[in-house]
């Protein structure tokens, strides 16, 4: 099985490139911005309004040679 990064467009949403001016908000405090974006995306795609959305973050270390798609990323 080949591992790769996949960032699908949201149904009905816009496909943004890295040159999008809105992505400037990630500069300076990338971790906070990325965390906020992940949580917002999770809330936007709720499957069951009766169930809570649970987002978990775990800190880990990986050797760079084992990082999937490192060169492409």
Phi and psi restraints in degrees (range 20) as a CNS / XPLOR table:
assign (resid 1 and name C) (resid 2 and name N)
       (resid 2 and name CA) (resid 2 and name C) 1.0 -90.3 20.0 2
assign (resid 2 and name N) (resid 2 and name CA)
       (resid 2 and name C) (resid 3 and name N) 1.0 131.3 20.0 2
assign (resid 2 and name C) (resid 3 and name N)
       (resid 3 and name CA) (resid 3 and name C) 1.0 -96.4 20.0 2
assign (resid 3 and name N) (resid 3 and name CA)
       (resid 3 and name C) (resid 4 and name N) 1.0 137.0 20.0 2
assign (resid 3 and name C) (resid 4 and name N)
       (resid 4 and name CA) (resid 4 and name C) 1.0 -152.8 20.0 2
assign (resid 4 and name N) (resid 4 and name CA)
       (resid 4 and name C) (resid 5 and name N) 1.0 163.9 20.0 2
assign (resid 4 and name C) (resid 5 and name N)
       (resid 5 and name CA) (resid 5 and name C) 1.0 -86.8 20.0 2
assign (resid 5 and name N) (resid 5 and name CA)
       (resid 5 and name C) (resid 6 and name N) 1.0 134.7 20.0 2
assign (resid 5 and name C) (resid 6 and name N)
       (resid 6 and name CA) (resid 6 and name C) 1.0 -133.1 20.0 2
assign (resid 6 and name N) (resid 6 and name CA)
       (resid 6 and name C) (resid 7 and name N) 1.0 122.9 20.0 2
assign (resid 6 and name C) (resid 7 and name N)
       (resid 7 and name CA) (resid 7 and name C) 1.0 -122.5 20.0 2
assign (resid 7 and name N) (resid 7 and name CA)
       (resid 7 and name C) (resid 8 and name N) 1.0 80.9 20.0 2
assign (resid 7 and name C) (resid 8 and name N)
       (resid 8 and name CA) (resid 8 and name C) 1.0 -70.8 20.0 2
assign (resid 8 and name N) (resid 8 and name CA)
       (resid 8 and name C) (resid 9 and name N) 1.0 150.8 20.0 2
assign (resid 8 and name C) (resid 9 and name N)
       (resid 9 and name CA) (resid 9 and name C) 1.0 -74.4 20.0 2
assign (resid 9 and name N) (resid 9 and name CA)
       (resid 9 and name C) (resid 10 and name N) 1.0 145.1 20.0 2
assign (resid 9 and name C) (resid 10 and name N)
       (resid 10 and name CA) (resid 10 and name C) 1.0 -73.9 20.0 2
assign (resid 10 and name N) (resid 10 and name CA)
       (resid 10 and name C) (resid 11 and name N) 1.0 140.0 20.0 2
assign (resid 10 and name C) (resid 11 and name N)
       (resid 11 and name CA) (resid 11 and name C) 1.0 -56.3 20.0 2
assign (resid 11 and name N) (resid 11 and name CA)
       (resid 11 and name C) (resid 12 and name N) 1.0 122.6 20.0 2
assign (resid 11 and name C) (resid 12 and name N)
       (resid 12 and name CA) (resid 12 and name C) 1.0 82.7 20.0 2
assign (resid 12 and name N) (resid 12 and name CA)
       (resid 12 and name C) (resid 13 and name N) 1.0 -3.0 20.0 2
assign (resid 12 and name C) (resid 13 and name N)
       (resid 13 and name CA) (resid 13 and name C) 1.0 -92.2 20.0 2
assign (resid 13 and name N) (resid 13 and name CA)
       (resid 13 and name C) (resid 14 and name N) 1.0 179.2 20.0 2
assign (resid 13 and name C) (resid 14 and name N)
       (resid 14 and name CA) (resid 14 and name C) 1.0 -94.6 20.0 2
assign (resid 14 and name N) (resid 14 and name CA)
       (resid 14 and name C) (resid 15 and name N) 1.0 145.4 20.0 2
assign (resid 14 and name C) (resid 15 and name N)
       (resid 15 and name CA) (resid 15 and name C) 1.0 -92.3 20.0 2
assign (resid 15 and name N) (resid 15 and name CA)
       (resid 15 and name C) (resid 16 and name N) 1.0 119.6 20.0 2
assign (resid 15 and name C) (resid 16 and name N)
       (resid 16 and name CA) (resid 16 and name C) 1.0 -108.5 20.0 2
assign (resid 16 and name N) (resid 16 and name CA)
       (resid 16 and name C) (resid 17 and name N) 1.0 142.8 20.0 2
assign (resid 16 and name C) (resid 17 and name N)
       (resid 17 and name CA) (resid 17 and name C) 1.0 -97.4 20.0 2
assign (resid 17 and name N) (resid 17 and name CA)
       (resid 17 and name C) (resid 18 and name N) 1.0 171.5 20.0 2
assign (resid 17 and name C) (resid 18 and name N)
       (resid 18 and name CA) (resid 18 and name C) 1.0 -65.4 20.0 2
assign (resid 18 and name N) (resid 18 and name CA)
       (resid 18 and name C) (resid 19 and name N) 1.0 -17.8 20.0 2
assign (resid 18 and name C) (resid 19 and name N)
       (resid 19 and name CA) (resid 19 and name C) 1.0 -84.8 20.0 2
assign (resid 19 and name N) (resid 19 and name CA)
       (resid 19 and name C) (resid 20 and name N) 1.0 -0.4 20.0 2
assign (resid 19 and name C) (resid 20 and name N)
       (resid 20 and name CA) (resid 20 and name C) 1.0 -63.4 20.0 2
assign (resid 20 and name N) (resid 20 and name CA)
       (resid 20 and name C) (resid 21 and name N) 1.0 131.2 20.0 2
assign (resid 20 and name C) (resid 21 and name N)
       (resid 21 and name CA) (resid 21 and name C) 1.0 -61.4 20.0 2
assign (resid 21 and name N) (resid 21 and name CA)
       (resid 21 and name C) (resid 22 and name N) 1.0 -28.4 20.0 2
assign (resid 21 and name C) (resid 22 and name N)
       (resid 22 and name CA) (resid 22 and name C) 1.0 -64.4 20.0 2
assign (resid 22 and name N) (resid 22 and name CA)
       (resid 22 and name C) (resid 23 and name N) 1.0 -21.4 20.0 2
assign (resid 22 and name C) (resid 23 and name N)
       (resid 23 and name CA) (resid 23 and name C) 1.0 -76.3 20.0 2
assign (resid 23 and name N) (resid 23 and name CA)
       (resid 23 and name C) (resid 24 and name N) 1.0 -8.0 20.0 2
assign (resid 23 and name C) (resid 24 and name N)
       (resid 24 and name CA) (resid 24 and name C) 1.0 -60.3 20.0 2
assign (resid 24 and name N) (resid 24 and name CA)
       (resid 24 and name C) (resid 25 and name N) 1.0 -25.4 20.0 2
assign (resid 24 and name C) (resid 25 and name N)
       (resid 25 and name CA) (resid 25 and name C) 1.0 -64.6 20.0 2
assign (resid 25 and name N) (resid 25 and name CA)
       (resid 25 and name C) (resid 26 and name N) 1.0 -16.8 20.0 2
assign (resid 25 and name C) (resid 26 and name N)
       (resid 26 and name CA) (resid 26 and name C) 1.0 -80.2 20.0 2
assign (resid 26 and name N) (resid 26 and name CA)
       (resid 26 and name C) (resid 27 and name N) 1.0 -13.9 20.0 2
assign (resid 26 and name C) (resid 27 and name N)
       (resid 27 and name CA) (resid 27 and name C) 1.0 -76.9 20.0 2
assign (resid 27 and name N) (resid 27 and name CA)
       (resid 27 and name C) (resid 28 and name N) 1.0 137.7 20.0 2
assign (resid 27 and name C) (resid 28 and name N)
       (resid 28 and name CA) (resid 28 and name C) 1.0 98.9 20.0 2
assign (resid 28 and name N) (resid 28 and name CA)
       (resid 28 and name C) (resid 29 and name N) 1.0 -40.5 20.0 2
assign (resid 28 and name C) (resid 29 and name N)
       (resid 29 and name CA) (resid 29 and name C) 1.0 -142.4 20.0 2
assign (resid 29 and name N) (resid 29 and name CA)
       (resid 29 and name C) (resid 30 and name N) 1.0 65.4 20.0 2
assign (resid 29 and name C) (resid 30 and name N)
       (resid 30 and name CA) (resid 30 and name C) 1.0 -59.8 20.0 2
assign (resid 30 and name N) (resid 30 and name CA)
       (resid 30 and name C) (resid 31 and name N) 1.0 -42.5 20.0 2
assign (resid 30 and name C) (resid 31 and name N)
       (resid 31 and name CA) (resid 31 and name C) 1.0 -64.6 20.0 2
assign (resid 31 and name N) (resid 31 and name CA)
       (resid 31 and name C) (resid 32 and name N) 1.0 -46.0 20.0 2
assign (resid 31 and name C) (resid 32 and name N)
       (resid 32 and name CA) (resid 32 and name C) 1.0 -62.9 20.0 2
assign (resid 32 and name N) (resid 32 and name CA)
       (resid 32 and name C) (resid 33 and name N) 1.0 -44.0 20.0 2
assign (resid 32 and name C) (resid 33 and name N)
       (resid 33 and name CA) (resid 33 and name C) 1.0 -64.4 20.0 2
assign (resid 33 and name N) (resid 33 and name CA)
       (resid 33 and name C) (resid 34 and name N) 1.0 -43.4 20.0 2
assign (resid 33 and name C) (resid 34 and name N)
       (resid 34 and name CA) (resid 34 and name C) 1.0 -66.1 20.0 2
assign (resid 34 and name N) (resid 34 and name CA)
       (resid 34 and name C) (resid 35 and name N) 1.0 -40.4 20.0 2
assign (resid 34 and name C) (resid 35 and name N)
       (resid 35 and name CA) (resid 35 and name C) 1.0 -61.5 20.0 2
assign (resid 35 and name N) (resid 35 and name CA)
       (resid 35 and name C) (resid 36 and name N) 1.0 -46.3 20.0 2
assign (resid 35 and name C) (resid 36 and name N)
       (resid 36 and name CA) (resid 36 and name C) 1.0 -61.8 20.0 2
assign (resid 36 and name N) (resid 36 and name CA)
       (resid 36 and name C) (resid 37 and name N) 1.0 -42.9 20.0 2
assign (resid 36 and name C) (resid 37 and name N)
       (resid 37 and name CA) (resid 37 and name C) 1.0 -64.1 20.0 2
assign (resid 37 and name N) (resid 37 and name CA)
       (resid 37 and name C) (resid 38 and name N) 1.0 -43.6 20.0 2
assign (resid 37 and name C) (resid 38 and name N)
       (resid 38 and name CA) (resid 38 and name C) 1.0 -62.5 20.0 2
assign (resid 38 and name N) (resid 38 and name CA)
       (resid 38 and name C) (resid 39 and name N) 1.0 -44.3 20.0 2
assign (resid 38 and name C) (resid 39 and name N)
       (resid 39 and name CA) (resid 39 and name C) 1.0 -65.0 20.0 2
assign (resid 39 and name N) (resid 39 and name CA)
       (resid 39 and name C) (resid 40 and name N) 1.0 -42.1 20.0 2
assign (resid 39 and name C) (resid 40 and name N)
       (resid 40 and name CA) (resid 40 and name C) 1.0 -63.6 20.0 2
assign (resid 40 and name N) (resid 40 and name CA)
       (resid 40 and name C) (resid 41 and name N) 1.0 -43.2 20.0 2
assign (resid 40 and name C) (resid 41 and name N)
       (resid 41 and name CA) (resid 41 and name C) 1.0 -61.8 20.0 2
assign (resid 41 and name N) (resid 41 and name CA)
       (resid 41 and name C) (resid 42 and name N) 1.0 -37.7 20.0 2
assign (resid 41 and name C) (resid 42 and name N)
       (resid 42 and name CA) (resid 42 and name C) 1.0 -66.0 20.0 2
assign (resid 42 and name N) (resid 42 and name CA)
       (resid 42 and name C) (resid 43 and name N) 1.0 -40.1 20.0 2
assign (resid 42 and name C) (resid 43 and name N)
       (resid 43 and name CA) (resid 43 and name C) 1.0 -70.0 20.0 2
assign (resid 43 and name N) (resid 43 and name CA)
       (resid 43 and name C) (resid 44 and name N) 1.0 -31.0 20.0 2
assign (resid 43 and name C) (resid 44 and name N)
       (resid 44 and name CA) (resid 44 and name C) 1.0 -72.4 20.0 2
assign (resid 44 and name N) (resid 44 and name CA)
       (resid 44 and name C) (resid 45 and name N) 1.0 -19.0 20.0 2
assign (resid 44 and name C) (resid 45 and name N)
       (resid 45 and name CA) (resid 45 and name C) 1.0 -117.4 20.0 2
assign (resid 45 and name N) (resid 45 and name CA)
       (resid 45 and name C) (resid 46 and name N) 1.0 34.2 20.0 2
assign (resid 45 and name C) (resid 46 and name N)
       (resid 46 and name CA) (resid 46 and name C) 1.0 -61.2 20.0 2
assign (resid 46 and name N) (resid 46 and name CA)
       (resid 46 and name C) (resid 47 and name N) 1.0 128.4 20.0 2
assign (resid 46 and name C) (resid 47 and name N)
       (resid 47 and name CA) (resid 47 and name C) 1.0 -84.6 20.0 2
assign (resid 47 and name N) (resid 47 and name CA)
       (resid 47 and name C) (resid 48 and name N) 1.0 -35.0 20.0 2
assign (resid 47 and name C) (resid 48 and name N)
       (resid 48 and name CA) (resid 48 and name C) 1.0 -135.2 20.0 2
assign (resid 48 and name N) (resid 48 and name CA)
       (resid 48 and name C) (resid 49 and name N) 1.0 111.4 20.0 2
assign (resid 48 and name C) (resid 49 and name N)
       (resid 49 and name CA) (resid 49 and name C) 1.0 -63.6 20.0 2
assign (resid 49 and name N) (resid 49 and name CA)
       (resid 49 and name C) (resid 50 and name N) 1.0 -16.1 20.0 2
assign (resid 49 and name C) (resid 50 and name N)
       (resid 50 and name CA) (resid 50 and name C) 1.0 -85.2 20.0 2
assign (resid 50 and name N) (resid 50 and name CA)
       (resid 50 and name C) (resid 51 and name N) 1.0 -11.6 20.0 2
assign (resid 50 and name C) (resid 51 and name N)
       (resid 51 and name CA) (resid 51 and name C) 1.0 -107.2 20.0 2
assign (resid 51 and name N) (resid 51 and name CA)
       (resid 51 and name C) (resid 52 and name N) 1.0 143.0 20.0 2
assign (resid 51 and name C) (resid 52 and name N)
       (resid 52 and name CA) (resid 52 and name C) 1.0 -71.7 20.0 2
assign (resid 52 and name N) (resid 52 and name CA)
       (resid 52 and name C) (resid 53 and name N) 1.0 152.4 20.0 2
assign (resid 52 and name C) (resid 53 and name N)
       (resid 53 and name CA) (resid 53 and name C) 1.0 -88.6 20.0 2
assign (resid 53 and name N) (resid 53 and name CA)
       (resid 53 and name C) (resid 54 and name N) 1.0 127.7 20.0 2
assign (resid 53 and name C) (resid 54 and name N)
       (resid 54 and name CA) (resid 54 and name C) 1.0 -117.5 20.0 2
assign (resid 54 and name N) (resid 54 and name CA)
       (resid 54 and name C) (resid 55 and name N) 1.0 123.2 20.0 2
assign (resid 54 and name C) (resid 55 and name N)
       (resid 55 and name CA) (resid 55 and name C) 1.0 -120.2 20.0 2
assign (resid 55 and name N) (resid 55 and name CA)
       (resid 55 and name C) (resid 56 and name N) 1.0 126.0 20.0 2
assign (resid 55 and name C) (resid 56 and name N)
       (resid 56 and name CA) (resid 56 and name C) 1.0 -118.2 20.0 2
assign (resid 56 and name N) (resid 56 and name CA)
       (resid 56 and name C) (resid 57 and name N) 1.0 137.6 20.0 2
assign (resid 56 and name C) (resid 57 and name N)
       (resid 57 and name CA) (resid 57 and name C) 1.0 -118.6 20.0 2
assign (resid 57 and name N) (resid 57 and name CA)
       (resid 57 and name C) (resid 58 and name N) 1.0 135.0 20.0 2
assign (resid 57 and name C) (resid 58 and name N)
       (resid 58 and name CA) (resid 58 and name C) 1.0 -129.2 20.0 2
assign (resid 58 and name N) (resid 58 and name CA)
       (resid 58 and name C) (resid 59 and name N) 1.0 136.5 20.0 2
assign (resid 58 and name C) (resid 59 and name N)
       (resid 59 and name CA) (resid 59 and name C) 1.0 -87.0 20.0 2
assign (resid 59 and name N) (resid 59 and name CA)
       (resid 59 and name C) (resid 60 and name N) 1.0 134.3 20.0 2
assign (resid 59 and name C) (resid 60 and name N)
       (resid 60 and name CA) (resid 60 and name C) 1.0 -152.2 20.0 2
assign (resid 60 and name N) (resid 60 and name CA)
       (resid 60 and name C) (resid 61 and name N) 1.0 164.7 20.0 2
assign (resid 60 and name C) (resid 61 and name N)
       (resid 61 and name CA) (resid 61 and name C) 1.0 -120.9 20.0 2
assign (resid 61 and name N) (resid 61 and name CA)
       (resid 61 and name C) (resid 62 and name N) 1.0 140.8 20.0 2
assign (resid 61 and name C) (resid 62 and name N)
       (resid 62 and name CA) (resid 62 and name C) 1.0 -138.6 20.0 2
assign (resid 62 and name N) (resid 62 and name CA)
       (resid 62 and name C) (resid 63 and name N) 1.0 142.3 20.0 2
assign (resid 62 and name C) (resid 63 and name N)
       (resid 63 and name CA) (resid 63 and name C) 1.0 -68.4 20.0 2
assign (resid 63 and name N) (resid 63 and name CA)
       (resid 63 and name C) (resid 64 and name N) 1.0 138.1 20.0 2
assign (resid 63 and name C) (resid 64 and name N)
       (resid 64 and name CA) (resid 64 and name C) 1.0 -57.8 20.0 2
assign (resid 64 and name N) (resid 64 and name CA)
       (resid 64 and name C) (resid 65 and name N) 1.0 -33.8 20.0 2
assign (resid 64 and name C) (resid 65 and name N)
       (resid 65 and name CA) (resid 65 and name C) 1.0 -71.0 20.0 2
assign (resid 65 and name N) (resid 65 and name CA)
       (resid 65 and name C) (resid 66 and name N) 1.0 -13.9 20.0 2
assign (resid 65 and name C) (resid 66 and name N)
       (resid 66 and name CA) (resid 66 and name C) 1.0 -102.0 20.0 2
assign (resid 66 and name N) (resid 66 and name CA)
       (resid 66 and name C) (resid 67 and name N) 1.0 -0.1 20.0 2
assign (resid 66 and name C) (resid 67 and name N)
       (resid 67 and name CA) (resid 67 and name C) 1.0 -75.9 20.0 2
assign (resid 67 and name N) (resid 67 and name CA)
       (resid 67 and name C) (resid 68 and name N) 1.0 118.0 20.0 2
assign (resid 67 and name C) (resid 68 and name N)
       (resid 68 and name CA) (resid 68 and name C) 1.0 -68.0 20.0 2
assign (resid 68 and name N) (resid 68 and name CA)
       (resid 68 and name C) (resid 69 and name N) 1.0 128.3 20.0 2
assign (resid 68 and name C) (resid 69 and name N)
       (resid 69 and name CA) (resid 69 and name C) 1.0 69.7 20.0 2
assign (resid 69 and name N) (resid 69 and name CA)
       (resid 69 and name C) (resid 70 and name N) 1.0 24.0 20.0 2
assign (resid 69 and name C) (resid 70 and name N)
       (resid 70 and name CA) (resid 70 and name C) 1.0 -55.9 20.0 2
assign (resid 70 and name N) (resid 70 and name CA)
       (resid 70 and name C) (resid 71 and name N) 1.0 -46.3 20.0 2
assign (resid 70 and name C) (resid 71 and name N)
       (resid 71 and name CA) (resid 71 and name C) 1.0 -65.8 20.0 2
assign (resid 71 and name N) (resid 71 and name CA)
       (resid 71 and name C) (resid 72 and name N) 1.0 -34.5 20.0 2
assign (resid 71 and name C) (resid 72 and name N)
       (resid 72 and name CA) (resid 72 and name C) 1.0 -75.7 20.0 2
assign (resid 72 and name N) (resid 72 and name CA)
       (resid 72 and name C) (resid 73 and name N) 1.0 -32.2 20.0 2
